[in-house]
Amino acid sequence: MTYPSGSYGYGYAPPPPPPKPGVIPLVPLSFGQILTGAFSAFGRYWKPLLGIAAIAYGVATALVGGAMALAWNAVSDNVDRLSNLPHGQDPEMADVRGLFVAFCCVWLTGALCLVLANALVYAAVPVVAQEAVLGRPVGFGAVWHRAWSRLGAVLASVLLTILAALVPALLFVLGSGFLMYGMLAGIGASGSDEGMGPMVAGTLVLLVALATVPLTVWLWVKFSLAPAAAVIEGASPMAALRRSADLVRGSWWRICGCTLAAGAIVALVSGAIQQVFSILAWIPMSTLTFDADASPGDFIASMTGAMGIALIGGTASQALLAPLQPLVSALLYVDQRIRKENLGPVLAQTAGLL
């Protein structure tokens, strides 16, 4: 049997490639195409992405640093009393309680600042992703204006997602608080089991928190596309959450796998960056000898220095890598709309390819 000759030797030309005006082809995407598109968008639009991330996390770090300074000023007398505690004498519970309250206040300030910084980045990234898919340029000013105008909706959708998973988070905080309280209560109490009760309670609470992690992951994936919907479609917070749930329905495992794989890549790179700062953070801790002669003040001073260095390292890696995860989520949002709503031809027409 013979075939008529053609331009490709078989008589029939292969189908034309799908339209690709920007960083992704306008067809249902594989994970490799989504990941490649995210890195391509990061490379093409790194100035507005890193600029907004640096502002968001820089301001957040400054606020946390201010909170740490205020907390230190409030508990400096407690630290002095603990530093000058005679050997073998138990610390006063009022001093330990003051340190515990100061730690909780700083942690709460840090958590709020982190949520606000993440919301600003999650509001900016879909703006960039929308233009990157169409292959159009966009500057810092335009990204900042659109991100700021949608910050309230994105922040509300992020907060609602956090509230939905608040129980395990509170359990982790409560368990960690009990553990720290128990350790502080036991410092300097030679042969005393005064801190054993809070430490046992903290361990049990942390185990309960671990049991609630599957629910947290399910909610996180279900609402992971809400920021993109809030920015690109201009949806209200509740509408964005419903929109995300509709788009994720039937593809939960696929979106979960893509999101977790992208998160693992970001975590590996972030871990490599923070490893350098971890080595630096060990310097103040290496000066402390954990024996009976070590005072609570020495322990607190060393921990403060280590936490400060770790905070700088975390901020640097967060600002550098923060846009990658929301870029993947934004492209997953586009991919789901291409799959479910045949968005590809609309995007091609918008890009001027049809």
C-alpha positions as CSV (number, residue, x, y, z in Angstrom):
1,M,0.0,0.0,0.0
2,T,1.4,3.4,-1.0
3,Y,0.8,6.8,0.4
4,P,0.7,10.0,-1.6
5,S,3.7,12.2,-1.1
6,G,3.4,15.4,0.9
7,S,5.4,18.0,2.5
8,Y,6.3,15.7,5.4
9,G,6.7,12.5,3.3
10,Y,3.5,10.8,4.5
11,G,0.9,12.7,2.6
12,Y,-0.6,14.4,5.7
13,A,1.0,17.3,7.6
14,P,1.1,16.8,11.3
15,P,-1.3,18.9,13.4
16,P,-0.1,22.4,14.1
17,P,1.3,23.0,17.6
18,P,-1.1,24.6,20.1
19,P,-1.0,28.3,20.4
20,K,1.6,29.6,22.9
21,P,1.6,33.4,23.1
22,G,3.3,33.3,26.5
23,V,4.9,30.9,29.0
24,I,2.5,28.0,28.5
25,P,0.6,26.5,25.6
26,L,-3.1,27.1,25.7
27,V,-4.1,23.5,26.1
28,P,-4.5,21.2,29.1
29,L,-1.1,21.2,30.8
30,S,1.1,18.5,32.3
31,F,2.9,19.2,35.6
32,G,6.2,19.6,33.6
33,Q,4.6,22.3,31.5
34,I,3.1,24.1,34.6
35,L,6.5,24.0,36.4
36,T,8.4,25.2,33.3
37,G,5.8,27.9,32.8
38,A,6.2,29.1,36.4
39,F,10.0,29.3,36.2
40,S,9.7,31.0,32.8
41,A,7.3,33.6,34.2
42,F,9.6,34.1,37.2
43,G,12.6,34.7,34.8
44,R,10.7,37.1,32.6
45,Y,8.9,39.1,35.3
46,W,11.4,38.8,38.2
47,K,11.6,42.6,38.8
48,P,8.0,43.2,39.8
49,L,7.8,39.8,41.5
50,L,10.9,40.2,43.6
51,G,10.2,43.9,44.2
52,I,6.8,43.2,45.8
53,A,8.1,40.2,47.7
54,A,11.0,42.2,49.1
55,I,8.7,45.1,50.2
56,A,6.2,42.7,51.8
57,Y,8.6,40.5,53.7
58,G,11.0,43.4,54.5
59,V,8.3,45.4,56.1
60,A,7.1,42.3,58.0
61,T,10.6,41.6,59.3
62,A,10.9,45.2,60.4
63,L,7.7,45.0,62.3
64,V,8.6,41.7,63.9
65,G,12.0,43.2,64.9
66,G,10.2,46.1,66.5
67,A,8.0,43.7,68.4
68,M,11.0,41.8,69.6
69,A,12.6,45.0,70.8
70,L,9.5,46.0,72.7
71,A,9.2,42.6,74.2
72,W,12.8,42.6,75.3
73,N,12.4,46.0,76.9
74,A,9.3,44.7,78.7
75,V,11.0,41.6,80.1
76,S,14.6,42.9,80.6
77,D,14.1,43.1,84.3
78,N,12.9,39.5,84.3
79,V,16.0,38.4,82.4
80,D,18.3,40.3,84.8
81,R,16.7,38.5,87.8
82,L,17.0,35.1,86.0
83,S,20.6,35.9,85.1
84,N,21.5,36.7,88.6
85,L,19.7,33.8,90.1
86,P,21.8,32.0,92.7
87,H,22.9,28.5,91.8
88,G,20.4,25.9,92.7
89,Q,17.5,28.3,93.4
90,D,14.3,27.9,91.4
91,P,13.2,30.9,89.2
92,E,10.1,32.9,90.2
93,M,7.0,31.9,88.3
94,A,6.2,35.6,87.6
95,D,9.5,36.0,85.7
96,V,8.9,32.8,83.7
97,R,5.3,33.9,83.0
98,G,6.5,37.3,81.8
99,L,8.9,35.7,79.3
100,F,6.2,33.3,78.1
101,V,3.7,36.2,77.5
102,A,6.4,38.2,75.7
103,F,7.2,35.2,73.4
104,C,3.5,34.7,72.6
105,C,3.1,38.4,71.7
106,V,6.1,38.3,69.4
107,W,4.8,35.1,67.8
108,L,1.4,36.6,67.2
109,T,2.9,39.7,65.7
110,G,5.0,37.5,63.4
111,A,2.1,35.4,62.4
112,L,-0.1,38.4,61.5
113,C,2.8,40.1,59.5
114,L,3.4,36.8,57.7
115,V,-0.2,36.5,56.7
116,L,-0.3,40.1,55.4
117,A,3.0,39.7,53.5
118,N,1.7,36.4,51.9
119,A,-1.6,38.0,51.0
120,L,0.2,40.8,49.1
121,V,2.4,38.4,47.2
122,Y,-0.6,36.2,46.4
123,A,-2.4,39.2,45.1
124,A,0.5,40.2,42.9
125,V,1.4,36.9,41.4
126,P,-1.9,36.3,39.5
127,V,-1.5,39.7,37.9
128,V,1.9,38.6,36.6
129,A,0.6,35.2,35.6
130,Q,-2.3,36.6,33.7
131,E,0.0,38.7,31.5
132,A,2.7,35.9,31.3
133,V,0.1,33.5,29.8
134,L,-0.8,36.1,27.1
135,G,2.9,37.0,26.6
136,R,2.4,40.7,27.4
137,P,4.8,42.9,29.4
138,V,3.8,44.3,32.8
139,G,5.8,46.6,35.0
140,F,6.1,47.0,38.8
141,G,3.7,49.9,39.0
142,A,0.9,48.1,37.2
143,V,1.4,44.9,39.3
144,W,1.5,46.9,42.5
145,H,-1.7,48.9,41.6
146,R,-3.8,45.8,40.8
147,A,-2.4,43.8,43.7
148,W,-3.1,46.6,46.1
149,S,-6.7,47.0,44.8
150,R,-7.4,43.3,45.3
151,L,-5.4,42.9,48.5
152,G,-8.6,43.0,50.7
153,A,-10.3,40.2,48.8
154,V,-7.2,38.0,48.7
155,L,-6.5,38.7,52.4
156,A,-10.1,37.8,53.3
157,S,-9.9,34.6,51.2
158,V,-6.6,33.6,52.8
159,L,-7.9,34.4,56.3
160,L,-11.0,32.3,55.7
161,T,-8.8,29.5,54.5
162,I,-6.7,29.9,57.7
163,L,-9.8,30.0,59.9
164,A,-11.0,26.7,58.3
165,A,-7.7,25.1,59.3
166,L,-7.4,27.1,62.6
167,V,-7.9,24.2,65.0
168,P,-4.7,22.3,64.1
169,A,-2.7,25.5,64.0
170,L,-4.0,26.5,67.5
171,L,-3.2,23.1,68.8
172,F,0.3,23.3,67.5
173,V,0.8,26.7,69.1
174,L,-0.8,25.5,72.4
175,G,1.4,22.4,72.5
176,S,4.5,24.3,71.7
177,G,3.7,26.9,74.4
178,F,3.2,24.2,77.0
179,L,6.5,22.7,76.0
180,M,8.4,26.0,76.3
181,Y,6.7,26.9,79.5
182,G,7.7,23.5,81.0
183,M,11.3,23.9,79.8
184,L,11.6,27.4,81.2
185,A,10.0,26.3,84.5
186,G,12.5,23.5,84.8
187,I,15.6,25.6,84.1
188,G,17.7,26.0,87.2
189,A,15.4,23.6,89.2
190,S,18.0,20.9,89.8
191,G,16.2,17.6,90.4
192,S,12.8,19.2,90.2
193,D,9.9,17.9,88.1
194,E,8.0,21.2,88.2
195,G,8.1,21.5,84.4
196,M,7.2,17.9,83.7
197,G,3.4,18.4,83.7
198,P,3.3,21.2,81.1
199,M,5.8,19.3,78.9
200,V,3.6,16.1,79.0
201,A,0.5,18.1,78.3
202,G,2.3,19.9,75.4
203,T,3.4,16.5,73.9
204,L,-0.2,15.2,74.0
205,V,-1.6,18.4,72.4
206,L,1.0,18.1,69.6
207,L,0.0,14.5,68.9
208,V,-3.7,15.6,68.6
209,A,-2.6,18.4,66.3
210,L,-0.8,15.9,64.1
211,A,-4.0,13.8,63.8
212,T,-5.8,16.9,62.3
213,V,-3.2,17.5,59.6
214,P,-5.2,15.5,56.8
215,L,-8.2,17.8,57.2
216,T,-5.9,20.8,56.9
217,V,-4.3,19.5,53.7
218,W,-7.7,18.8,52.2
219,L,-9.0,22.3,52.9
220,W,-5.7,23.8,51.7
221,V,-5.9,22.1,48.3
222,K,-9.6,22.8,48.0
223,F,-9.2,26.5,48.4
224,S,-5.7,26.8,46.8
225,L,-7.0,28.6,43.7
226,A,-9.0,31.2,45.5
227,P,-6.4,34.0,45.4
228,A,-6.1,33.6,41.6
229,A,-9.9,33.8,41.3
230,A,-10.1,36.8,43.5
231,V,-7.6,38.7,41.4
232,I,-8.2,37.5,37.8
233,E,-12.0,37.4,38.1
234,G,-12.4,40.1,40.6
235,A,-14.4,37.8,42.8
236,S,-15.4,38.5,46.4
237,P,-13.7,36.4,49.1
238,M,-16.6,33.9,49.5
239,A,-17.1,33.7,45.7
240,A,-13.4,33.1,45.3
241,L,-13.5,30.2,47.7
242,R,-16.5,28.7,46.0
243,R,-14.9,29.2,42.6
244,S,-11.7,27.4,43.8
245,A,-13.8,24.5,45.2
246,D,-15.6,24.2,41.8
247,L,-12.4,24.2,39.8
248,V,-10.7,21.7,42.1
249,R,-13.6,19.3,42.2
250,G,-12.7,16.1,40.3
251,S,-9.0,17.0,40.2
252,W,-8.2,17.2,43.9
253,W,-5.4,14.6,43.8
254,R,-3.8,16.0,40.6
255,I,-3.8,19.6,42.1
256,C,-2.6,18.3,45.4
257,G,0.3,16.4,43.7
258,C,1.3,19.4,41.6
259,T,1.1,21.8,44.6
260,L,3.1,19.5,46.9
261,A,5.7,18.8,44.3
262,A,6.2,22.5,43.6
263,G,6.3,23.1,47.4
264,A,8.9,20.4,47.8
265,I,11.1,22.0,45.2
266,V,10.8,25.4,46.8
267,A,11.5,23.9,50.2
268,L,14.7,22.2,49.0
269,V,16.0,25.5,47.5
270,S,14.9,27.4,50.6
271,G,16.6,24.9,52.9
272,A,19.9,25.2,51.0
273,I,19.7,29.0,51.5
274,Q,18.8,28.8,55.2
275,Q,21.5,26.2,55.9
276,V,24.0,29.0,55.6
277,F,22.2,31.1,58.1
278,S,21.7,28.0,60.4
279,I,25.5,27.7,60.6
280,L,25.7,31.4,61.5
281,A,22.9,31.0,64.0
282,W,24.8,28.2,65.8
283,I,27.6,30.6,66.7
284,P,25.8,32.3,69.7
285,M,24.5,28.9,70.8
286,S,28.0,27.3,70.7
287,T,29.1,29.7,73.5
288,L,26.6,28.2,75.9
289,T,27.5,25.2,78.0
290,F,24.4,23.1,79.0
291,D,25.4,22.1,82.5
292,A,24.4,22.9,86.0
293,D,26.3,26.2,86.0
294,A,24.4,27.6,83.0
295,S,22.0,30.4,84.0
296,P,18.6,31.0,82.4
297,G,19.9,34.4,81.3
298,D,22.7,32.8,79.3
299,F,20.2,30.5,77.7
300,I,17.8,33.3,76.8
301,A,20.6,35.5,75.4
302,S,21.9,32.8,73.2
303,M,18.5,31.9,72.0
304,T,17.8,35.5,71.1
305,G,20.9,35.8,69.0
306,A,20.1,32.6,67.2
307,M,16.5,33.6,66.6
308,G,17.6,36.9,65.1
309,I,20.0,35.3,62.6
310,A,17.4,32.7,61.7
311,L,14.9,35.5,61.2
312,I,17.2,37.2,58.7
313,G,17.8,34.0,56.8
314,G,14.1,33.1,56.7
315,T,13.2,36.5,55.4
316,A,15.9,36.4,52.6
317,S,14.8,33.0,51.4
318,Q,11.1,33.8,51.7
319,A,11.4,37.0,49.7
320,L,13.4,35.2,47.0
321,L,11.3,32.1,46.6
322,A,7.8,33.3,47.7
323,P,6.5,33.9,44.1
324,L,7.1,30.4,42.9
325,Q,4.4,28.5,44.8
326,P,1.6,31.0,43.9
327,L,2.8,31.1,40.3
328,V,2.2,27.3,40.1
329,S,-1.2,27.8,41.7
330,A,-2.1,30.6,39.3
331,L,-1.1,28.4,36.3
332,L,-3.1,25.5,37.8
333,Y,-6.1,27.9,37.9
334,V,-5.6,28.7,34.2
335,D,-5.2,25.0,33.4
336,Q,-8.4,24.0,35.2
337,R,-10.3,26.7,33.3
338,I,-8.8,25.4,30.0
339,R,-9.9,21.9,30.9
340,K,-13.4,22.7,32.3
341,E,-14.4,25.8,30.4
342,N,-12.4,25.6,27.1
343,L,-10.6,28.9,28.0
344,G,-7.8,28.2,25.5
345,P,-9.5,29.8,22.4
346,V,-10.6,32.8,24.4
347,L,-7.0,33.4,25.6
348,A,-5.6,32.9,22.1
349,Q,-8.1,35.4,20.7
350,T,-7.2,37.9,23.5
351,A,-3.5,37.4,22.6
352,G,-4.3,38.2,18.9
353,L,-3.5,34.7,17.6
354,L,-7.0,34.0,16.3
